[in-house]
Amino acid sequence: MLSHMYPSPVNPTGGIFVHEQVKALCDRGHDVRVVSPKGWVPPGLSRWASYRDVKPRAELDGVQVYYPRKLTLPGARLGHRNADAFLLGVRRTVQGIHREWPIDVIHAHMVVPDGWAAARVGHGLGVPAVGTAHRADVLDIPAMGAASRMRVAEAIENLDAVVTVSHAIGQAADAIARPRRAITVVPNGADATVFMPRDARVARERLGLDPDAPTISYVGKLVPRKGVDDLIEAMGILARRPEGAPALVMAGIGEMRGPAEARARELGIADRITWLGKVPHDDVGWVMSAGDVFVLPSLSEGLPTVVCEAMACGLPVVATAVDGTPEIVDDPATGLLVQPKDPVGLAAALARVMGDATLRAAMGAEALRRSEADYTWAANAARMEDVYRRVIAT
């Protein structure tokens, strides 16, 4: 597995979903090695200085993980050359692994830079390479300029198979370049040992929240793309109702927290919001379960893993109808969809679900049923196994 997104001692939750997939593959009897390059920065740049302390090799839940170094500059200054830096950082490590432990297939997460490098390393070793596109690699990176778009196109054309987390992302990838074989959609999953139905009162008490207060839960980065500002505006709209605003518990970090807290004070709803900051992965299910409904007001998504996880907790979901989200949130069976950048619509959808216990229970039950059937890491690994077999056989 080749992925710049992977847990490390510096960032234990970074790329946790890739680790969940690796563990599920191991559970199916596969032997997996992970190569996850970490940033090397020139002297004087301290942003990634902590990564200097990451050892070159470690074991995580029985999985061997290699952490070679790659050149990294702040502000995406490497541009399309980031792929070259990635290749330079991982090539010798992958070659060394292959000498001692012959590789059958290389699977990269993100087609750029990871998949671009995987295709080149794999070609040199005579090993097929698979790349999973998530979102930014086929939506954001190509928009950075012609050179960046060319790198994405090269990756799509040279990988032996392209996998995407949703049909929407698959269509975006197909519009950039023609892959060698038809794109396969493999949705993300949820860790059933962490995300499961729990009593909301118990979850709220665990987090120090009012156990009787109607509550909305949010888990995600506090960045503009996640629509955090729209959620705060929607809370302000809900506060105008006779019953006032529900409680909102938010887990996550990012540059939007300061402005969002300031806006909440302006709207008079600061006392309705609990900011948890960064939460350990094993506790995220408790945060979700504290809510009567889970909300995700993003402006763009691939296929949001947090929605898979919320569904595994038996929660209805109110989310924006962007990219791959409508493929998992079935309005009105498992939740409600609204347009992005529409706080009024978001507030109305939240009010509808929060105000109808029967509807809420039906949505949550159906969300749980679909999660168990389609959105587990075991199901994800089984689908990936089929992809591996096809590329190895040809």
WOMO-V638036 format. One record per residue. N is the residue number from 1. RES is the residue in one small letter. SS is DSSP state (a for helix, b for strand, c for the rest). BURIAL is # if it has 16 or more other C-alpha atoms within 10 Angstrom, else .. Layout:
# WOMO-V638036
N:RES:SS:BURIAL
N:RES:SS:BURIAL
This chain:
# WOMO-V638036
1:m:c:#
2:l:b:#
3:s:c:#
4:h:c:#
5:m:c:#
6:y:c:#
7:p:c:#
8:s:c:#
9:p:c:.
10:v:c:.
11:n:c:.
12:p:c:.
13:t:c:#
14:g:c:#
15:g:c:#
16:i:a:#
17:f:a:#
18:v:a:#
19:h:a:#
20:e:a:#
21:q:a:#
22:v:a:#
23:k:a:#
24:a:a:#
25:l:a:#
26:c:a:.
27:d:a:.
28:r:c:.
29:g:c:.
30:h:c:.
31:d:c:.
32:v:c:#
33:r:b:#
34:v:b:#
35:v:b:#
36:s:c:#
37:p:c:#
38:k:b:#
39:g:b:#
40:w:b:#
41:v:c:#
42:p:c:.
43:p:c:.
44:g:c:.
45:l:c:.
46:s:c:.
47:r:c:.
48:w:c:#
49:a:a:.
50:s:a:.
51:y:a:#
52:r:a:.
53:d:a:.
54:v:c:.
55:k:c:.
56:p:c:.
57:r:b:.
58:a:b:.
59:e:b:.
60:l:b:.
61:d:c:.
62:g:c:.
63:v:b:#
64:q:b:.
65:v:b:#
66:y:b:#
67:y:c:#
68:p:c:#
69:r:b:#
70:k:b:#
71:l:b:#
72:t:c:#
73:l:c:#
74:p:a:.
75:g:a:.
76:a:a:.
77:r:c:.
78:l:c:.
79:g:a:.
80:h:a:#
81:r:a:.
82:n:a:#
83:a:a:#
84:d:a:#
85:a:a:#
86:f:a:#
87:l:a:#
88:l:a:#
89:g:a:#
90:v:a:#
91:r:a:#
92:r:a:.
93:t:a:.
94:v:a:#
95:q:a:#
96:g:a:.
97:i:a:.
98:h:a:.
99:r:a:.
100:e:a:.
101:w:c:.
102:p:c:.
103:i:c:#
104:d:c:#
105:v:b:#
106:i:b:#
107:h:b:#
108:a:b:#
109:h:b:#
110:m:c:#
111:v:a:#
112:v:a:#
113:p:a:#
114:d:a:#
115:g:a:#
116:w:a:#
117:a:a:#
118:a:a:#
119:a:a:#
120:r:a:#
121:v:a:#
122:g:a:#
123:h:a:.
124:g:a:.
125:l:a:.
126:g:c:.
127:v:c:#
128:p:b:#
129:a:b:#
130:v:b:#
131:g:b:#
132:t:b:#
133:a:b:#
134:h:c:#
135:r:c:#
136:a:a:#
137:d:a:#
138:v:a:#
139:l:a:#
140:d:c:.
141:i:a:#
142:p:a:#
143:a:a:.
144:m:a:.
145:g:c:.
146:a:a:.
147:a:a:.
148:s:a:#
149:r:a:#
150:m:a:#
151:r:a:#
152:v:a:#
153:a:a:#
154:e:a:#
155:a:a:#
156:i:a:#
157:e:a:#
158:n:a:#
159:l:c:#
160:d:c:#
161:a:b:#
162:v:b:#
163:v:b:#
164:t:b:#
165:v:c:#
166:s:c:#
167:h:a:#
168:a:a:#
169:i:a:#
170:g:a:#
171:q:a:.
172:a:a:#
173:a:a:#
174:d:a:#
175:a:a:.
176:i:a:#
177:a:c:#
178:r:c:.
179:p:c:#
180:r:c:.
181:r:c:.
182:a:c:.
183:i:c:#
184:t:b:#
185:v:b:#
186:v:c:#
187:p:c:#
188:n:c:#
189:g:c:#
190:a:b:#
191:d:c:#
192:a:c:#
193:t:c:.
194:v:c:#
195:f:c:#
196:m:c:#
197:p:c:#
198:r:c:#
199:d:c:.
200:a:a:#
201:r:a:#
202:v:a:.
203:a:a:#
204:r:a:#
205:e:a:.
206:r:a:.
207:l:c:#
208:g:c:.
209:l:c:#
210:d:c:.
211:p:c:#
212:d:c:.
213:a:c:#
214:p:c:#
215:t:b:#
216:i:b:#
217:s:b:#
218:y:b:#
219:v:b:#
220:g:c:#
221:k:c:#
222:l:c:#
223:v:c:#
224:p:a:.
225:r:a:.
226:k:a:#
227:g:c:#
228:v:a:#
229:d:a:#
230:d:a:#
231:l:a:#
232:i:a:#
233:e:a:#
234:a:a:#
235:m:a:#
236:g:a:#
237:i:a:#
238:l:a:#
239:a:a:#
240:r:c:.
241:r:c:.
242:p:c:.
243:e:c:.
244:g:c:.
245:a:c:#
246:p:c:#
247:a:b:#
248:l:b:#
249:v:b:#
250:m:b:#
251:a:b:#
252:g:c:#
253:i:c:#
254:g:c:.
255:e:c:.
256:m:a:#
257:r:a:#
258:g:a:.
259:p:a:.
260:a:a:#
261:e:a:#
262:a:a:.
263:r:a:#
264:a:a:#
265:r:a:.
266:e:a:.
267:l:a:#
268:g:c:.
269:i:c:#
270:a:a:#
271:d:a:.
272:r:a:#
273:i:b:#
274:t:b:#
275:w:b:.
276:l:b:.
277:g:b:#
278:k:c:#
279:v:c:.
280:p:c:.
281:h:a:.
282:d:a:.
283:d:a:.
284:v:a:#
285:g:a:#
286:w:a:#
287:v:a:#
288:m:a:#
289:s:a:#
290:a:c:#
291:g:c:#
292:d:c:#
293:v:b:#
294:f:b:#
295:v:b:#
296:l:b:#
297:p:c:#
298:s:c:#
299:l:c:#
300:s:c:#
301:e:c:#
302:g:c:#
303:l:c:#
304:p:c:#
305:t:a:#
306:v:a:#
307:v:a:#
308:c:a:#
309:e:a:#
310:a:a:#
311:m:a:#
312:a:a:#
313:c:c:#
314:g:c:#
315:l:c:#
316:p:b:#
317:v:b:#
318:v:b:#
319:a:b:#
320:t:b:#
321:a:c:#
322:v:c:#
323:d:c:#
324:g:c:#
325:t:a:#
326:p:a:#
327:e:a:.
328:i:c:#
329:v:c:#
330:d:c:#
331:d:b:#
332:p:c:.
333:a:c:#
334:t:c:#
335:g:b:#
336:l:b:#
337:l:b:#
338:v:b:#
339:q:c:#
340:p:c:#
341:k:c:#
342:d:c:#
343:p:a:#
344:v:a:#
345:g:a:#
346:l:a:#
347:a:a:#
348:a:a:.
349:a:a:#
350:l:a:#
351:a:a:#
352:r:a:.
353:v:a:#
354:m:a:#
355:g:c:.
356:d:c:.
357:a:a:.
358:t:a:.
359:l:a:#
360:r:a:#
361:a:a:#
362:a:a:#
363:m:a:#
364:g:a:#
365:a:a:#
366:e:a:#
367:a:a:#
368:l:a:#
369:r:a:#
370:r:a:#
371:s:a:#
372:e:a:#
373:a:a:.
374:d:a:#
375:y:c:#
376:t:b:#
377:w:a:#
378:a:a:#
379:a:a:#
380:n:a:#
381:a:a:#
382:a:a:.
383:r:a:.
384:m:a:#
385:e:a:.
386:d:a:.
387:v:a:#
388:y:a:#
389:r:a:.
390:r:a:.
391:v:a:#
392:i:a:.
393:a:a:.
394:t:c:.
